[in-house]
Amino acid sequence: MRTEAALYAVGDSILATALTAPAGRGTVYFDVVKDRQTMLTRAADIRAGRAEISIPLSQQLSGTIYLSAYRIMPSGQIVRDT
């Protein structure tokens, strides 16, 4: 997973990209976590080996947060990056 920056301010949007195998298909899920609580979950379809989302940062997401991206493989295994 990649983002444009490491630090953001309220009002900014995080553009996150999850990279997979070029022929990969399916869905990537993105979770925004604050204080060990999932505040927001979004899903993006994989196209040409990439899944992208834009997350606007509201006042509710101010402070320290982290972004987690994961994919559930056909075998049921979860592949995750934070």
DAKA-V869048 format. One record per backbone hydrogen bond with DSSP energy under -0.5 kcal/mol. NH is the residue of the N-H (numbers start at 0). CO is the residue of the C=O. If there is no record, write none. Layout:
nh->NH co->CO
nh->NH co->CO
//
This chain:
nh->1 co->16
nh->3 co->14
nh->10 co->56
nh->11 co->8
nh->13 co->54
nh->14 co->12
nh->15 co->13
nh->15 co->52
nh->16 co->1
nh->17 co->50
nh->18 co->16
nh->19 co->48
nh->23 co->20
nh->27 co->43
nh->28 co->69
nh->29 co->41
nh->30 co->67
nh->31 co->39
nh->32 co->30
nh->32 co->65
nh->33 co->36
nh->34 co->63
nh->36 co->33
nh->38 co->31
nh->38 co->36
nh->39 co->31
nh->41 co->29
nh->43 co->27
nh->45 co->25
nh->46 co->49
nh->48 co->23
nh->49 co->46
nh->50 co->17
nh->52 co->15
nh->54 co->13
nh->55 co->53
nh->56 co->11
nh->57 co->55
nh->60 co->57
nh->61 co->58
nh->64 co->62
nh->65 co->32
nh->67 co->30
nh->68 co->80
nh->69 co->28
nh->70 co->78
nh->72 co->70
nh->72 co->76
nh->75 co->72
nh->78 co->70
nh->78 co->76
nh->79 co->77
nh->80 co->68
//
